[in-house]
Amino acid sequence: MDSHYPDDEGSNARLLAEAKAGSNAPALSVSEISNALKRTVEDRFGHVRVRGELSGVKRAASGHLYFSLKDADAKLDGVMWKGHAGRLSFAPEDGLEIIATGKLTTYAGRSSYQIVADRIELAGEGALMMLFEKLKARLAAEGLFDTARKRPIPYLPRTIGIVTSPTGAVIRDMMHRLEARFPSHVVLWPVLVQGDNAAAQIAAAIRGFADMSTDGPVRRPDLLIVARGGGSIEDLWAFNEEPVVRAVADCPIPVISAVGHETDTTLCDYAADLRAPTPSAAAEMAVPVRLDLAQRIAEAQLRLAGALRRFVERARDRLATQERLLPSAQDIIAERQQRADELGEKLRRGLERRSDIARIAYVGVSARLNPALLRRPLDRQRDRLEAARLNRAWLERKLADGRSRLSAFDRLLTTLHPEAPLLRGFARVTTLTGETIADSQTALQARTLRIKFRDGSVDAAVSGIEPAARATGQRRKPVENGRQEDLFGES
């Protein structure tokens, strides 16, 4: 049976496709046509710059950035890989007009084309200002620019920290101004002030100053100055970056922002505790003029000396007035002196009287004392001592009684010694640990017994218990409580 309908040149009703002789249009797979399109697009558009409005911006967990570019009539998908997206100098947001530089390619999975961007730039200052206003509004809503957060600048800081470029006129002008006004200890943290890594370095410098110890080898500054010379909004953009603004707002050290000239404004100015129109003006705000301060101190010293002098004079006048109203010291103590004299005289007479009474009493007692009266108690004690001398016969009798009692105790000890029955043919049964066995149940539980004779010991194993037999003429126990029991406990 034929596998298709009869060939008909004008018919499209074939069921199976087959290659015709001389045909130069072979059938391509979907992958082949997709790869061909990819090569064609990438060869033709290997480097393009596309201007459009960002839409659908999304940063994946992998770090890749996905977005769309659109204008009034068309839309183009785009992607920026992680390596390039991490180096962006601003945060892409929907609505920003940008210029994306990269290459066009196709994405076979959705039969679409897209731009793979390796650089994204804001399209003009208008887009930059729109990003500025949006970030300003968001940070202001968080309270980072509130006046209540502002701290006073120290009047005379011992150490000043400066965050700026180590080269250029800015640092030289500030050091010159500080030297002319009030020479101070300055710690410079060198950073880039524009470019891709500028914002990260500036934020790190501010946080580094904040983390310094107050008693370390380098003392933590009492005041920070973040400074940069003038420039375009693009040149100053590092000071509008969110990490820098948050570092300034969170810094525990008072911060003066001196970025650009008087007409330049950055978000760093809003977050700082004080804004200076120029870096030189920031140096002037940081310290007073030394000569002016010395003059003010001298004037204050003069005023203080005059005030002290007037105070002492007024106090002396008041003291003189009070002195005239007070009685004299002699008048105050006269009565007490008289009273002390009277008491002293009474005391003298009283002591003499007591001495006379004691002398009379002593004479009466001493008259009754004589040697014979003192020897009488001594003689009595001597007689008692003579009467208490030891009697030899009495001591010998006591010693004989003690010796007799000791002999009786020795005989009793010999009789009651647990080893004494062994000499009469008895044996002592114990456990291996030396515990005496007195009944058959204890012996059965011990299993192994140690039998001690008068000349040694033997160990024996217990194999059973044999009941004790009754016998006539057995020895009976003594009579207790009116009953006589035999050795086996039966009456």
C-alpha positions in Angstrom: 0.0 0.0 0.0 1.4 3.5 -0.8 2.4 5.6 2.1 1.1 8.9 0.6 -1.4 10.2 -1.8 -0.5 10.3 -5.5 2.0 13.1 -6.3 0.3 16.3 -7.3 2.5 19.3 -8.0 -0.2 21.8 -7.0 -1.3 20.1 -3.9 -0.1 20.7 -0.2 -1.9 17.6 1.1 1.2 15.5 1.6 1.2 13.5 4.8 5.0 12.7 5.0 7.7 15.2 4.1 10.5 14.1 1.7 13.4 15.8 0.2 13.1 16.6 -3.5 15.9 16.3 -5.9 17.6 19.6 -6.6 16.1 21.3 -3.5 18.5 23.8 -1.7 16.2 24.5 1.3 16.8 21.6 3.8 14.7 21.4 6.9 16.4 23.0 10.0 15.9 22.1 13.7 14.6 24.7 16.1 18.0 24.8 17.8 19.8 25.3 14.5 17.7 28.2 13.4 17.9 29.7 17.0 21.7 29.5 16.9 21.8 31.0 13.5 19.7 33.9 14.6 21.9 34.3 17.7 25.1 34.5 15.6 23.5 36.9 13.1 22.3 39.3 15.8 25.5 39.2 17.8 27.6 39.7 14.7 25.5 42.6 13.6 24.9 44.2 17.0 28.1 43.2 18.9 28.4 46.7 20.5 25.4 49.0 20.9 24.3 51.9 23.1 20.6 52.0 23.9 18.8 54.8 25.5 15.5 54.2 27.3 13.5 54.3 30.6 14.1 51.5 33.1 11.2 49.2 33.9 10.8 46.1 35.9 14.2 46.3 37.6 14.9 43.2 39.6 18.1 42.0 41.2 18.2 38.2 41.5 19.6 36.3 44.5 22.6 35.4 42.3 23.4 39.1 42.0 22.4 39.4 38.3 20.3 42.4 37.3 17.3 42.0 35.1 15.4 44.9 33.6 13.6 46.3 30.5 14.2 49.4 28.5 11.2 51.1 26.9 10.2 54.2 25.1 6.9 55.4 23.6 6.8 52.6 20.9 9.0 49.6 21.9 10.4 47.6 24.7 13.7 45.8 25.0 14.6 43.2 27.7 18.0 43.5 29.3 20.3 41.7 31.7 23.5 42.7 33.5 25.6 40.0 35.0 26.8 40.0 38.6 30.3 41.1 38.0 29.2 44.3 36.2 26.1 44.9 38.4 28.2 45.0 41.5 30.2 47.9 40.2 27.3 50.2 39.4 27.7 53.7 41.0 24.0 54.1 41.6 21.0 51.9 42.4 18.9 51.3 39.3 15.2 52.1 39.8 12.1 52.1 37.7 11.5 55.3 35.8 15.2 56.3 35.4 16.3 57.2 31.9 19.6 55.5 31.2 22.0 54.6 28.4 22.9 50.9 28.4 26.1 49.8 26.6 26.5 46.2 25.6 25.6 43.7 22.9 22.4 42.3 21.6 21.8 38.6 21.8 18.8 36.2 21.6 17.3 34.1 24.3 16.1 30.8 22.7 14.1 29.8 25.7 11.5 32.5 25.0 12.2 33.2 21.3 13.2 36.8 22.2 16.1 39.1 22.0 17.7 41.2 24.7 20.7 43.4 25.5 23.5 42.1 27.7 24.7 45.3 29.3 28.2 45.8 30.7 27.7 49.4 31.6 24.7 51.5 32.6 24.8 55.3 32.8 22.2 57.9 33.6 21.0 59.8 30.5 21.9 63.4 31.4 21.7 65.5 34.6 17.9 65.4 34.5 17.9 61.7 35.2 20.6 62.2 37.9 18.5 64.9 39.6 15.4 62.6 39.5 17.4 59.9 41.2 18.7 62.5 43.7 15.2 63.7 44.6 13.9 60.1 45.0 16.7 59.1 47.3 16.4 62.3 49.3 12.7 61.8 49.8 13.2 58.2 50.9 15.9 59.0 53.4 14.1 62.0 54.7 11.1 59.8 55.3 13.3 57.6 57.5 14.3 60.7 59.6 17.9 60.8 58.6 17.7 64.5 58.0 15.7 65.5 61.1 17.0 68.6 63.0 16.6 66.7 66.3 19.5 64.4 65.2 21.9 67.3 64.8 24.6 67.5 67.5 26.5 70.6 68.5 30.1 71.0 67.1 32.7 71.0 69.9 34.1 74.4 70.5 37.8 73.4 70.7 38.3 69.8 69.5 41.5 68.1 70.5 41.6 65.9 67.4 40.1 66.5 64.0 39.5 63.7 61.5 39.3 64.7 57.8 38.0 62.4 55.1 39.1 63.6 51.7 41.7 63.0 48.9 45.3 63.2 50.1 46.2 65.1 47.0 44.9 68.3 45.6 44.2 71.8 46.9 41.4 70.9 49.4 43.6 69.3 52.1 46.3 71.9 51.7 43.8 74.8 52.1 42.2 73.2 55.1 45.6 72.5 56.8 46.7 76.1 56.1 43.5 77.5 57.5 43.7 75.4 60.6 47.4 76.4 61.1 46.5 80.1 60.8 43.5 79.9 63.2 44.4 77.3 65.8 47.0 74.6 65.2 45.3 71.3 66.0 46.0 67.6 65.8 44.6 66.3 62.5 44.2 62.7 61.4 43.7 62.3 57.6 41.9 59.3 56.2 42.7 59.3 52.5 39.9 58.3 50.1 38.8 58.7 46.5 36.3 61.5 46.1 34.9 60.4 42.8 34.7 57.3 40.7 33.4 53.8 41.1 34.9 53.0 44.5 34.7 56.5 46.0 31.4 56.0 47.9 32.6 52.7 49.5 35.9 54.3 50.6 34.2 57.4 52.0 31.6 55.3 54.0 34.4 53.0 55.3 36.5 55.9 56.4 33.6 57.5 58.4 32.8 54.2 60.1 36.5 53.6 60.7 36.8 56.9 62.6 33.7 56.0 64.6 35.2 52.6 65.6 38.4 54.0 66.9 39.1 53.8 70.6 39.2 56.9 72.8 42.4 55.7 74.5 44.2 53.9 71.6 47.5 54.8 70.0 45.6 57.1 67.6 42.9 58.9 69.6 39.4 59.0 68.2 38.6 62.4 66.7 36.3 64.8 68.5 35.1 66.2 65.1 34.9 64.8 61.5 35.1 66.9 58.3 34.0 65.2 55.1 35.4 67.4 52.3 35.7 67.7 48.5 36.3 70.5 46.1 33.7 71.8 43.6 32.5 70.0 40.5 29.5 68.8 38.5 26.7 66.8 40.0 28.3 63.7 38.5 31.6 64.5 40.1 30.0 65.0 43.5 27.7 62.0 43.1 29.7 59.8 45.5 28.5 62.0 48.4 24.9 61.3 47.3 25.3 57.5 47.6 23.1 55.9 50.3 26.0 54.1 52.1 27.8 57.5 52.6 24.7 59.3 53.8 23.9 56.5 56.3 27.4 56.4 57.5 27.3 60.2 58.2 23.9 59.9 59.9 25.0 57.0 62.1 28.4 58.4 63.0 28.6 59.1 66.8 31.2 61.9 66.1 29.8 65.3 65.1 30.3 65.7 61.3 30.8 68.8 59.2 30.0 68.3 55.5 32.2 70.5 53.2 31.4 69.1 49.7 31.7 71.4 46.7 31.1 75.2 46.6 28.3 77.2 48.1 25.9 76.4 45.3 26.6 72.7 45.4 24.3 70.5 47.6 24.6 66.8 48.4 22.7 64.4 50.5 25.7 64.3 52.8 25.0 67.9 53.6 21.5 67.1 54.8 22.7 64.1 57.0 25.7 66.0 58.6 25.4 67.9 61.8 26.7 71.1 60.1 27.1 72.1 56.5 30.0 74.3 55.4 29.9 76.2 52.1 33.5 75.2 51.3 36.3 73.0 52.8 38.2 76.2 53.9 35.0 77.4 55.7 34.7 74.0 57.4 38.2 74.5 58.9 37.2 77.9 60.1 34.0 76.5 61.7 36.0 73.7 63.4 38.3 75.8 65.5 38.3 79.4 66.8 41.0 82.0 66.1 43.8 81.4 68.6 44.6 85.1 69.0 41.0 86.0 69.5 40.6 83.2 72.0 43.7 84.3 73.9 42.4 87.9 74.0 39.0 86.7 75.2 40.7 84.7 77.9 42.9 87.7 79.0 39.8 89.9 79.1 38.0 87.2 81.1 40.9 87.0 83.5 40.8 90.8 84.0 37.1 90.7 84.7 37.5 87.8 87.0 40.3 89.5 89.0 38.2 92.7 89.2 35.1 90.8 90.3 37.2 88.9 93.0 38.7 92.2 94.2 35.3 93.8 94.5 33.9 90.8 96.2 36.7 90.8 98.8 36.2 94.5 99.5 32.5 94.1 100.0 33.1 91.1 102.2 35.6 93.1 104.3 33.2 95.9 104.7 30.4 93.6 105.8 32.8 91.9 108.3 33.9 95.2 109.8 30.2 96.2 110.3 29.5 92.9 112.0 32.6 93.1 114.1 31.4 96.4 115.6 28.2 94.8 116.6 29.8 91.8 118.3 31.0 91.8 122.0 34.7 91.6 122.7 36.3 88.2 123.3 37.3 89.2 126.9 33.6 90.0 127.7 32.5 86.6 126.4 35.0 84.5 128.4 35.3 86.6 131.6 32.4 84.8 133.4 33.7 81.4 132.4 37.2 82.3 133.6 35.8 83.2 137.0 33.8 80.0 137.2 36.9 78.0 136.3 38.9 79.7 139.0 36.2 78.9 141.6 36.0 75.2 140.5 39.8 74.9 140.7 39.9 76.2 144.2 37.2 73.7 145.3 39.0 70.9 143.7 42.3 71.7 145.5 40.5 71.8 148.9 38.6 68.6 148.2 41.8 66.7 147.3 43.5 67.9 150.5 40.5 66.7 152.6 40.5 63.3 150.9 44.2 62.9 151.5 43.8 63.7 155.2 41.0 61.1 155.7 43.0 58.4 153.9 46.1 59.2 156.0 44.2 58.8 159.2 42.7 55.5 158.1 46.1 54.1 157.1 47.6 55.0 160.5 44.9 53.1 162.3 45.3 50.0 160.2 49.1 50.0 160.3 49.1 50.3 164.1 47.4 46.9 164.4 49.9 45.1 162.2 52.9 43.3 163.8 55.2 40.3 162.8 53.5 37.8 165.1 50.2 38.5 163.4 51.7 37.8 160.0 53.5 34.6 161.1 50.4 33.0 162.6 48.7 32.0 159.2 52.1 30.8 157.9 52.5 28.5 161.0 49.0 27.0 160.4 49.9 26.1 156.8 53.1 24.5 157.9 51.3 22.3 160.4 48.8 21.2 157.7 51.6 20.3 155.4 53.3 18.1 158.1 50.1 16.3 158.7 49.7 15.5 155.0 53.0 13.7 154.6 52.8 10.2 152.9 52.6 6.9 154.9 54.9 4.1 153.5 52.8 1.3 154.8 49.6 2.8 153.4 51.2 3.1 149.9 52.5 -0.5 150.0 49.0 -1.8 150.9 47.5 0.2 148.0 50.1 -1.2 145.6 49.5 -4.8 146.7 45.7 -4.4 146.1 46.3 -3.1 142.6 48.7 -5.9 141.8 46.1 -8.5 142.9 43.4 -6.9 140.8 45.6 -6.8 137.7 46.5 -10.5 138.1 42.8 -11.4 138.2 42.1 -9.4 135.1 44.9 -11.1 133.3 43.5 -14.6 134.2 40.1 -13.5 133.0 41.5 -12.2 129.7 43.4 -15.5 129.1 40.2 -17.5 129.8 37.9 -15.4 127.6 40.4 -15.0 124.7 38.7 -16.4 121.4 41.8 -18.4 120.7 41.9 -20.2 124.1 39.4 -23.0 123.2 41.7 -24.0 120.3 44.3 -25.3 122.8 41.6 -27.6 124.2 40.9 -29.2 120.8 38.2 -26.9 119.6 38.3 -25.2 116.1 37.0 -21.7 115.1 34.9 -21.5 111.9 35.0 -18.1 109.9 34.4 -16.8 106.5 37.4 -16.1 104.2 37.1 -12.5 105.4 37.4 -13.4 109.1 33.8 -13.1 110.1 32.9 -15.8 112.8 30.1 -18.2 111.7 27.7 -19.2 114.5 24.9 -21.1 112.6 24.5 -23.4 109.6 22.5 -21.0 107.5 25.4 -18.5 107.5 27.8 -21.3 106.7 25.6 -22.3 103.7 25.5 -18.8 102.4 29.3 -18.4 102.7 29.9 -21.6 100.7 33.6 -21.6 101.5 34.7 -21.7 105.2 38.0 -21.2 106.9 38.6 -23.6 109.9 41.3 -22.5 112.3 43.1 -24.9 114.6 45.7 -24.2 117.2 48.5 -24.9 114.7 47.0 -23.5 111.5 44.0 -23.1 109.3 42.3 -25.0 106.5 39.6 -24.0 103.9 36.6 -26.1 103.4 33.6 -26.0 100.9 30.0 -26.4 102.3 28.0 -29.0 100.4 24.9 -29.2 102.6 23.3 -29.0 106.0 22.7 -32.0 108.3 20.1 -31.4 111.0 21.3 -31.7 114.5 20.1 -35.0 116.3 18.6 -35.1 119.8 20.7 -37.0 122.4 20.2 -37.9 126.0 22.4 -36.5 128.6 23.1 -33.4 126.5 24.4 -30.4 128.2 21.8 -27.9 129.2 21.9 -24.2 129.5 21.7 -22.4 132.8 18.3 -21.8 134.2 16.9 -18.4 133.0 13.6 -16.9 134.2 12.6 -20.2 135.8 13.1 -22.4 132.7 16.0 -24.7 131.8 16.8 -25.1 128.1 19.2 -27.5 126.5 22.0 -26.5 124.1 19.6 -26.8 121.1 17.1 -24.3 122.6 14.4 -26.8 123.6 12.9 -26.9 127.1 
